[in-house]
Amino acid sequence: MPPIAEIGTEYILFGAAGLISLIAFSVLILAPAVGSFGRTWEKVTAIFVSVFVLIALLAIGIAIGIGIVYYWDDITQLVG
């Protein structure tokens, strides 16, 4: 079997979604932030702040996901 056949479909889909998200972040957030400044240190700072915000948003999303998985039984009882 070729190595690609051993990878599950969900991993390919999540990988593609991650790649699309990184491209969207680069085009929609990082490029305008870097283009707004002229000096090198300002551009580096814009990159740092943008990546910091990206990591913070990822951490919040992961925390919410873990909370949903951990409290799934309570959530389903609440909803019905």
C-alpha positions in Angstrom: 0.0 0.0 0.0 1.2 3.5 -0.7 1.9 5.6 2.5 -0.9 8.0 1.7 -3.4 5.1 2.0 -2.4 4.5 5.6 -3.4 8.0 6.7 -7.0 8.3 7.8 -9.3 10.6 6.0 -9.9 12.7 9.1 -6.2 13.5 9.4 -6.1 14.6 5.8 -9.1 16.8 6.3 -7.8 18.4 9.5 -4.4 18.9 7.9 -6.1 20.7 4.9 -8.2 22.8 7.3 -5.1 23.8 9.2 -3.2 24.7 6.1 -6.1 26.8 4.8 -6.3 28.5 8.2 -2.6 29.4 8.1 -2.9 30.7 4.6 -5.9 32.8 5.6 -4.0 34.1 8.7 -1.0 35.0 6.6 -3.0 36.8 3.8 -5.7 38.5 5.9 -3.9 39.4 9.1 -0.1 39.0 8.8 0.5 40.7 5.4 -1.6 43.8 6.2 0.1 44.2 9.6 3.6 44.0 8.1 2.7 46.2 5.2 1.4 48.9 7.5 4.9 49.7 8.9 8.1 50.9 7.2 10.9 50.2 9.7 12.2 46.8 10.2 11.8 46.7 13.9 8.1 47.7 13.5 7.6 44.9 11.0 9.2 42.4 13.4 7.0 43.7 16.2 3.9 43.4 14.1 4.8 39.8 13.2 5.4 39.0 16.9 2.1 40.5 18.0 0.1 38.8 15.2 1.6 35.4 16.0 1.0 36.0 19.8 -2.6 36.7 19.1 -2.9 33.6 16.9 -1.4 31.4 19.6 -3.7 33.0 22.2 -6.8 32.3 20.0 -5.6 28.7 19.4 -5.2 28.2 23.2 -8.7 29.5 23.9 -10.1 27.3 21.2 -8.3 24.2 22.6 -9.5 25.1 26.1 -13.1 25.4 25.0 -12.8 22.1 23.1 -11.3 20.3 26.1 -14.1 21.7 28.3 -16.8 20.5 25.9 -15.2 17.0 25.8 -14.8 16.9 29.6 -18.3 18.1 30.4 -20.1 16.4 27.5 -22.3 14.2 29.7 -23.4 17.3 31.7 -24.0 19.3 28.5 -26.2 16.5 27.0 -28.2 16.3 30.2 -28.8 20.1 30.1 -29.9 20.1 26.5 -32.1 17.1 26.9 
